[in-house]
């Protein structure tokens, strides 16, 4: 149980920047897809 709690706190704390990076990448991919669709 202690290990699971440590993983959760580590994911929320240290992994915050990772989720921000993933969010930025998803937005960029969406923009690229929209641009490609509008160019057709």
N, CA, C and O atoms as a Maestro MAE file, in Angstrom:
{
 s_m_m2io_version
 :::
 2.0.0
}

f_m_ct {
 s_m_title
 :::
 protein
 m_atom[160] {
  # First column is atom index #
  i_m_mmod_type
  r_m_x_coord
  r_m_y_coord
  r_m_z_coord
  i_m_residue_number
  s_m_chain_name
  s_m_pdb_residue_name
  s_m_pdb_atom_name
  i_m_atomic_number
  :::
  1 25 0.840 -1.202 0.000 1 A "UNK " " N  " 7
  2 3 0.000 0.000 0.000 1 A "UNK " " CA " 6
  3 2 0.877 1.255 0.000 1 A "UNK " " C  " 6
  4 15 0.572 2.240 -0.672 1 A "UNK " " O  " 8
  5 25 1.971 1.200 0.765 2 A "UNK " " N  " 7
  6 3 2.886 2.339 0.829 2 A "UNK " " CA " 6
  7 2 3.541 2.576 -0.534 2 A "UNK " " C  " 6
  8 15 3.763 3.719 -0.933 2 A "UNK " " O  " 8
  9 25 3.849 1.486 -1.242 3 A "UNK " " N  " 7
  10 3 4.482 1.594 -2.564 3 A "UNK " " CA " 6
  11 2 3.535 2.267 -3.553 3 A "UNK " " C  " 6
  12 15 3.958 3.104 -4.350 3 A "UNK " " O  " 8
  13 25 2.262 1.905 -3.501 4 A "UNK " " N  " 7
  14 3 1.258 2.488 -4.396 4 A "UNK " " CA " 6
  15 2 1.110 3.990 -4.111 4 A "UNK " " C  " 6
  16 15 0.985 4.790 -5.038 4 A "UNK " " O  " 8
  17 25 1.126 4.365 -2.837 5 A "UNK " " N  " 7
  18 3 1.005 5.767 -2.458 5 A "UNK " " CA " 6
  19 2 2.215 6.558 -2.954 5 A "UNK " " C  " 6
  20 15 2.079 7.681 -3.439 5 A "UNK " " O  " 8
  21 25 3.398 5.959 -2.828 6 A "UNK " " N  " 7
  22 3 4.620 6.610 -3.299 6 A "UNK " " CA " 6
  23 2 4.604 6.803 -4.803 6 A "UNK " " C  " 6
  24 15 5.081 7.818 -5.309 6 A "UNK " " O  " 8
  25 25 4.052 5.825 -5.520 7 A "UNK " " N  " 7
  26 3 3.946 5.915 -6.982 7 A "UNK " " CA " 6
  27 2 2.983 7.018 -7.376 7 A "UNK " " C  " 6
  28 15 3.232 7.751 -8.333 7 A "UNK " " O  " 8
  29 25 1.892 7.139 -6.648 8 A "UNK " " N  " 7
  30 3 0.887 8.169 -6.950 8 A "UNK " " CA " 6
  31 2 1.456 9.567 -6.712 8 A "UNK " " C  " 6
  32 15 1.272 10.454 -7.546 8 A "UNK " " O  " 8
  33 25 2.135 9.775 -5.602 9 A "UNK " " N  " 7
  34 3 2.702 11.088 -5.295 9 A "UNK " " CA " 6
  35 2 3.819 11.424 -6.274 9 A "UNK " " C  " 6
  36 15 3.965 12.580 -6.671 9 A "UNK " " O  " 8
  37 25 4.608 10.428 -6.667 10 A "UNK " " N  " 7
  38 3 5.680 10.630 -7.634 10 A "UNK " " CA " 6
  39 2 5.126 10.972 -9.002 10 A "UNK " " C  " 6
  40 15 5.681 11.813 -9.710 10 A "UNK " " O  " 8
  41 25 4.018 10.314 -9.384 11 A "UNK " " N  " 7
  42 3 3.392 10.558 -10.687 11 A "UNK " " CA " 6
  43 2 2.764 11.949 -10.731 11 A "UNK " " C  " 6
  44 15 2.865 12.653 -11.736 11 A "UNK " " O  " 8
  45 25 2.112 12.340 -9.625 12 A "UNK " " N  " 7
  46 3 1.457 13.649 -9.575 12 A "UNK " " CA " 6
  47 2 2.486 14.774 -9.501 12 A "UNK " " C  " 6
  48 15 2.295 15.831 -10.102 12 A "UNK " " O  " 8
  49 25 3.578 14.549 -8.764 13 A "UNK " " N  " 7
  50 3 4.583 15.593 -8.577 13 A "UNK " " CA " 6
  51 2 5.581 15.634 -9.726 13 A "UNK " " C  " 6
  52 15 5.643 16.612 -10.471 13 A "UNK " " O  " 8
  53 25 6.365 14.560 -9.865 14 A "UNK " " N  " 7
  54 3 7.413 14.524 -10.877 14 A "UNK " " CA " 6
  55 2 6.877 14.362 -12.288 14 A "UNK " " C  " 6
  56 15 7.531 14.764 -13.251 14 A "UNK " " O  " 8
  57 25 5.678 13.768 -12.421 15 A "UNK " " N  " 7
  58 3 5.124 13.511 -13.749 15 A "UNK " " CA " 6
  59 2 4.288 14.648 -14.291 15 A "UNK " " C  " 6
  60 15 3.760 14.547 -15.398 15 A "UNK " " O  " 8
  61 25 4.154 15.735 -13.537 16 A "UNK " " N  " 7
  62 3 3.330 16.861 -13.981 16 A "UNK " " CA " 6
  63 2 3.833 17.470 -15.280 16 A "UNK " " C  " 6
  64 15 3.053 17.788 -16.178 16 A "UNK " " O  " 8
  65 25 5.168 17.630 -15.366 17 A "UNK " " N  " 7
  66 3 5.756 18.203 -16.581 17 A "UNK " " CA " 6
  67 2 5.536 17.272 -17.765 17 A "UNK " " C  " 6
  68 15 5.384 17.729 -18.898 17 A "UNK " " O  " 8
  69 25 5.519 15.961 -17.503 18 A "UNK " " N  " 7
  70 3 5.328 14.974 -18.579 18 A "UNK " " CA " 6
  71 2 3.941 15.104 -19.188 18 A "UNK " " C  " 6
  72 15 3.784 15.059 -20.408 18 A "UNK " " O  " 8
  73 25 2.931 15.266 -18.330 19 A "UNK " " N  " 7
  74 3 1.556 15.439 -18.833 19 A "UNK " " CA " 6
  75 2 1.397 16.759 -19.570 19 A "UNK " " C  " 6
  76 15 0.642 16.844 -20.538 19 A "UNK " " O  " 8
  77 25 2.109 17.796 -19.115 20 A "UNK " " N  " 7
  78 3 2.077 19.090 -19.815 20 A "UNK " " CA " 6
  79 2 2.684 18.939 -21.209 20 A "UNK " " C  " 6
  80 15 2.168 19.494 -22.179 20 A "UNK " " O  " 8
  81 25 3.784 18.183 -21.306 21 A "UNK " " N  " 7
  82 3 4.444 17.941 -22.586 21 A "UNK " " CA " 6
  83 2 3.536 17.156 -23.526 21 A "UNK " " C  " 6
  84 15 3.427 17.479 -24.709 21 A "UNK " " O  " 8
  85 25 2.880 16.117 -22.992 22 A "UNK " " N  " 7
  86 3 1.944 15.317 -23.788 22 A "UNK " " CA " 6
  87 2 0.797 16.190 -24.294 22 A "UNK " " C  " 6
  88 15 0.387 16.072 -25.449 22 A "UNK " " O  " 8
  89 25 0.284 17.061 -23.434 23 A "UNK " " N  " 7
  90 3 -0.798 17.966 -23.822 23 A "UNK " " CA " 6
  91 2 -0.401 18.882 -24.960 23 A "UNK " " C  " 6
  92 15 -1.179 19.099 -25.889 23 A "UNK " " O  " 8
  93 25 0.828 19.431 -24.893 24 A "UNK " " N  " 7
  94 3 1.331 20.310 -25.951 24 A "UNK " " CA " 6
  95 2 1.466 19.537 -27.265 24 A "UNK " " C  " 6
  96 15 1.100 20.042 -28.327 24 A "UNK " " O  " 8
  97 25 1.993 18.308 -27.190 25 A "UNK " " N  " 7
  98 3 2.162 17.484 -28.389 25 A "UNK " " CA " 6
  99 2 0.820 17.163 -29.034 25 A "UNK " " C  " 6
  100 15 0.697 17.181 -30.259 25 A "UNK " " O  " 8
  101 25 -0.191 16.869 -28.210 26 A "UNK " " N  " 7
  102 3 -1.533 16.569 -28.726 26 A "UNK " " CA " 6
  103 2 -2.115 17.787 -29.444 26 A "UNK " " C  " 6
  104 15 -2.705 17.651 -30.515 26 A "UNK " " O  " 8
  105 25 -1.952 18.974 -28.860 27 A "UNK " " N  " 7
  106 3 -2.454 20.212 -29.478 27 A "UNK " " CA " 6
  107 2 -1.764 20.453 -30.819 27 A "UNK " " C  " 6
  108 15 -2.419 20.801 -31.801 27 A "UNK " " O  " 8
  109 25 -0.447 20.270 -30.863 28 A "UNK " " N  " 7
  110 3 0.315 20.465 -32.109 28 A "UNK " " CA " 6
  111 2 -0.166 19.492 -33.180 28 A "UNK " " C  " 6
  112 15 -0.349 19.879 -34.334 28 A "UNK " " O  " 8
  113 25 -0.372 18.227 -32.801 29 A "UNK " " N  " 7
  114 3 -0.860 17.225 -33.753 29 A "UNK " " CA " 6
  115 2 -2.238 17.600 -34.281 29 A "UNK " " C  " 6
  116 15 -2.502 17.458 -35.475 29 A "UNK " " O  " 8
  117 25 -3.113 18.074 -33.413 30 A "UNK " " N  " 7
  118 3 -4.452 18.501 -33.831 30 A "UNK " " CA " 6
  119 2 -4.379 19.653 -34.824 30 A "UNK " " C  " 6
  120 15 -5.103 19.659 -35.819 30 A "UNK " " O  " 8
  121 25 -3.514 20.625 -34.566 31 A "UNK " " N  " 7
  122 3 -3.349 21.771 -35.468 31 A "UNK " " CA " 6
  123 2 -2.869 21.298 -36.841 31 A "UNK " " C  " 6
  124 15 -3.372 21.754 -37.868 31 A "UNK " " O  " 8
  125 25 -1.899 20.387 -36.857 32 A "UNK " " N  " 7
  126 3 -1.364 19.851 -38.118 32 A "UNK " " CA " 6
  127 2 -2.456 19.137 -38.909 32 A "UNK " " C  " 6
  128 15 -2.568 19.316 -40.121 32 A "UNK " " O  " 8
  129 25 -3.258 18.329 -38.223 33 A "UNK " " N  " 7
  130 3 -4.349 17.591 -38.879 33 A "UNK " " CA " 6
  131 2 -5.383 18.559 -39.457 33 A "UNK " " C  " 6
  132 15 -5.837 18.379 -40.587 33 A "UNK " " O  " 8
  133 25 -5.752 19.579 -38.689 34 A "UNK " " N  " 7
  134 3 -6.741 20.571 -39.146 34 A "UNK " " CA " 6
  135 2 -6.215 21.332 -40.365 34 A "UNK " " C  " 6
  136 15 -6.958 21.557 -41.320 34 A "UNK " " O  " 8
  137 25 -4.952 21.725 -40.339 35 A "UNK " " N  " 7
  138 3 -4.346 22.442 -41.460 35 A "UNK " " CA " 6
  139 2 -4.356 21.564 -42.713 35 A "UNK " " C  " 6
  140 15 -4.667 22.036 -43.806 35 A "UNK " " O  " 8
  141 25 -4.013 20.283 -42.548 36 A "UNK " " N  " 7
  142 3 -3.995 19.377 -43.695 36 A "UNK " " CA " 6
  143 2 -5.398 19.168 -44.275 36 A "UNK " " C  " 6
  144 15 -5.566 19.063 -45.490 36 A "UNK " " O  " 8
  145 25 -6.400 19.109 -43.393 37 A "UNK " " N  " 7
  146 3 -7.775 18.910 -43.851 37 A "UNK " " CA " 6
  147 2 -8.305 20.153 -44.575 37 A "UNK " " C  " 6
  148 15 -9.034 20.035 -45.560 37 A "UNK " " O  " 8
  149 25 -7.942 21.327 -44.092 38 A "UNK " " N  " 7
  150 3 -8.409 22.564 -44.699 38 A "UNK " " CA " 6
  151 2 -7.718 22.853 -46.034 38 A "UNK " " C  " 6
  152 15 -8.268 23.563 -46.875 38 A "UNK " " O  " 8
  153 25 -6.520 22.309 -46.230 39 A "UNK " " N  " 7
  154 3 -5.782 22.537 -47.466 39 A "UNK " " CA " 6
  155 2 -6.321 21.707 -48.625 39 A "UNK " " C  " 6
  156 15 -6.050 22.016 -49.785 39 A "UNK " " O  " 8
  157 25 -7.086 20.649 -48.321 40 A "UNK " " N  " 7
  158 3 -7.587 19.763 -49.381 40 A "UNK " " CA " 6
  159 2 -8.599 20.486 -50.277 40 A "UNK " " C  " 6
  160 15 -9.122 19.893 -51.220 40 A "UNK " " O  " 8
  :::
 }
 m_bond[159] {
  # First column is bond index #
  i_m_from
  i_m_to
  i_m_order
  :::
  1 1 2 1
  2 2 3 1
  3 3 4 2
  4 3 5 1
  5 5 6 1
  6 6 7 1
  7 7 8 2
  8 7 9 1
  9 9 10 1
  10 10 11 1
  11 11 12 2
  12 11 13 1
  13 13 14 1
  14 14 15 1
  15 15 16 2
  16 15 17 1
  17 17 18 1
  18 18 19 1
  19 19 20 2
  20 19 21 1
  21 21 22 1
  22 22 23 1
  23 23 24 2
  24 23 25 1
  25 25 26 1
  26 26 27 1
  27 27 28 2
  28 27 29 1
  29 29 30 1
  30 30 31 1
  31 31 32 2
  32 31 33 1
  33 33 34 1
  34 34 35 1
  35 35 36 2
  36 35 37 1
  37 37 38 1
  38 38 39 1
  39 39 40 2
  40 39 41 1
  41 41 42 1
  42 42 43 1
  43 43 44 2
  44 43 45 1
  45 45 46 1
  46 46 47 1
  47 47 48 2
  48 47 49 1
  49 49 50 1
  50 50 51 1
  51 51 52 2
  52 51 53 1
  53 53 54 1
  54 54 55 1
  55 55 56 2
  56 55 57 1
  57 57 58 1
  58 58 59 1
  59 59 60 2
  60 59 61 1
  61 61 62 1
  62 62 63 1
  63 63 64 2
  64 63 65 1
  65 65 66 1
  66 66 67 1
  67 67 68 2
  68 67 69 1
  69 69 70 1
  70 70 71 1
  71 71 72 2
  72 71 73 1
  73 73 74 1
  74 74 75 1
  75 75 76 2
  76 75 77 1
  77 77 78 1
  78 78 79 1
  79 79 80 2
  80 79 81 1
  81 81 82 1
  82 82 83 1
  83 83 84 2
  84 83 85 1
  85 85 86 1
  86 86 87 1
  87 87 88 2
  88 87 89 1
  89 89 90 1
  90 90 91 1
  91 91 92 2
  92 91 93 1
  93 93 94 1
  94 94 95 1
  95 95 96 2
  96 95 97 1
  97 97 98 1
  98 98 99 1
  99 99 100 2
  100 99 101 1
  101 101 102 1
  102 102 103 1
  103 103 104 2
  104 103 105 1
  105 105 106 1
  106 106 107 1
  107 107 108 2
  108 107 109 1
  109 109 110 1
  110 110 111 1
  111 111 112 2
  112 111 113 1
  113 113 114 1
  114 114 115 1
  115 115 116 2
  116 115 117 1
  117 117 118 1
  118 118 119 1
  119 119 120 2
  120 119 121 1
  121 121 122 1
  122 122 123 1
  123 123 124 2
  124 123 125 1
  125 125 126 1
  126 126 127 1
  127 127 128 2
  128 127 129 1
  129 129 130 1
  130 130 131 1
  131 131 132 2
  132 131 133 1
  133 133 134 1
  134 134 135 1
  135 135 136 2
  136 135 137 1
  137 137 138 1
  138 138 139 1
  139 139 140 2
  140 139 141 1
  141 141 142 1
  142 142 143 1
  143 143 144 2
  144 143 145 1
  145 145 146 1
  146 146 147 1
  147 147 148 2
  148 147 149 1
  149 149 150 1
  150 150 151 1
  151 151 152 2
  152 151 153 1
  153 153 154 1
  154 154 155 1
  155 155 156 2
  156 155 157 1
  157 157 158 1
  158 158 159 1
  159 159 160 2
  :::
 }
}
